[in-house]
Each structure stands twice: as C-alpha cells, then as structure tokens.
C-alpha cells in the first residue's frame, strides 16, 4: 500500500528566510526553487517549504506517505474513520497529493508519484 513517509512539507510565512534556514540545516541547495514552493532532497527524503501552507490550513509540518493508489488509500482511510481535509489534487508533473485527519485530529498526507 505504501512506501513510508518520504516527504515532509513545512508551511512557511517568509519563504526567503525559511529557504536560508533550511539550506543551512540540510547542507544542500534546493532541487526546486519557485515562488510557490522550495524543495530539497536529502538522503532519499524530500523536504518542502510551502508559502501558501498556512492559508491552506496547515498548522505545522505534514508527513506524506508515498502510496501506489492514492484514491484507493484515501477511500480506505475514510472507511476506517478518517476525515478528508484536502481532496486528491495534481500538484504538478502528475504528482498527486491528498490530506486526511485521523479520528484524533492528526494530519496524514498521502502522495502518489507520477
């Protein structure tokens, strides 16, 4: 069903300051550097900075489980009691994401690579 958490996205208010901090923390330059998203790849892990995250309801970092069938995974989680927070959407290049909350309000991100 999944390949584990391979992506963590942080909502940020000041992208330039966050980029400087994470570049220092991670010790690498971003692999994607756009006004709408800055992304890093370190040791097989993707770390993203989303300047629109807070306006989308993100209150902190979200770990994304990489799955093979995102729609099936979302349905299975909802059937098990989760609540959909963000429906499946294409975030570019055929990459699909969705977010649900478990019964305790914990955020679970799902990502299906293209």
C-alpha positions in Angstrom: 0.0 0.0 0.0 2.7 2.5 0.8 6.5 3.1 0.7 6.6 5.0 4.0 7.0 8.7 4.7 9.3 10.2 2.1 8.2 13.8 2.0 7.7 16.4 4.8 6.3 19.8 3.9 6.5 22.8 6.2 4.1 25.8 5.9 6.2 29.0 6.0 5.3 32.7 6.1 8.6 34.1 4.8 9.9 31.9 2.1 13.3 33.6 1.7 14.1 33.3 5.5 12.8 29.7 5.6 14.9 28.9 2.5 18.1 30.3 4.1 17.4 28.4 7.3 16.7 25.0 5.7 19.6 25.4 3.2 21.9 25.8 6.3 20.1 23.0 8.2 20.2 20.5 5.4 23.5 21.5 3.9 22.3 21.3 0.3 20.8 23.7 -2.2 17.1 23.3 -3.2 16.3 21.0 -6.1 13.2 23.2 -6.8 13.2 26.9 -6.1 10.0 28.6 -7.1 7.9 31.4 -5.6 5.2 28.9 -4.7 7.4 26.1 -3.3 11.0 25.3 -2.4 12.0 21.7 -2.3 15.1 19.8 -1.1 16.2 16.2 -1.4 18.5 14.8 1.3 19.2 11.1 1.8 16.1 9.9 -0.1 13.9 12.3 1.8 12.1 15.3 0.2 11.7 18.4 2.4 9.4 21.1 1.1 8.6 24.7 2.1 5.1 25.9 1.2 4.5 29.7 1.5 0.8 29.0 1.0 0.6 26.3 3.6 -0.9 28.3 6.4 -3.7 29.7 4.1 -4.5 26.0 3.2 -5.0 25.2 6.8 -1.5 23.7 7.6 -0.7 24.3 11.3 2.7 22.5 11.2 4.8 20.1 9.1 2.9 17.3 7.3 4.5 14.0 6.6 3.4 12.4 3.3 3.1 8.7 3.0 4.1 7.6 -0.6 1.3 5.3 -1.9 0.7 3.5 -5.1 -3.0 4.1 -5.3 -3.9 7.5 -3.7 -7.6 7.3 -4.4 -7.9 3.8 -3.0 -5.8 4.8 0.0 -8.0 7.9 0.7 -11.1 5.8 0.5 -9.7 3.1 2.7 -8.7 5.6 5.4 -12.1 7.4 5.2 -13.8 4.0 5.5 -11.6 3.4 8.6 -12.8 6.7 10.2 -10.5 9.4 8.8 -11.9 12.7 7.6 -10.9 14.2 4.2 -9.1 17.5 4.7 -7.7 18.0 1.1 -9.1 16.0 -1.8 -6.8 14.4 -4.3 -5.1 17.0 -6.5 -2.4 17.2 -9.1 0.4 19.4 -7.7 2.4 19.3 -11.0 4.1 16.7 -13.2 1.3 14.2 -12.5 2.2 14.0 -8.8 -1.0 13.6 -6.7 -1.4 14.6 -3.0 -4.3 14.4 -0.5 -4.6 15.0 3.2 -6.9 13.3 5.8 -7.2 13.6 9.5 -7.4 10.6 11.7 -10.0 10.2 14.5 -7.8 12.1 16.9 -7.3 15.0 14.5 -3.7 14.0 13.4 -2.9 15.1 9.9 -1.9 12.3 7.4 -0.6 13.3 4.0 -0.6 11.0 1.0 1.4 11.3 -2.2 1.4 9.3 -5.4 4.3 9.9 -7.6 3.7 10.2 -11.3 
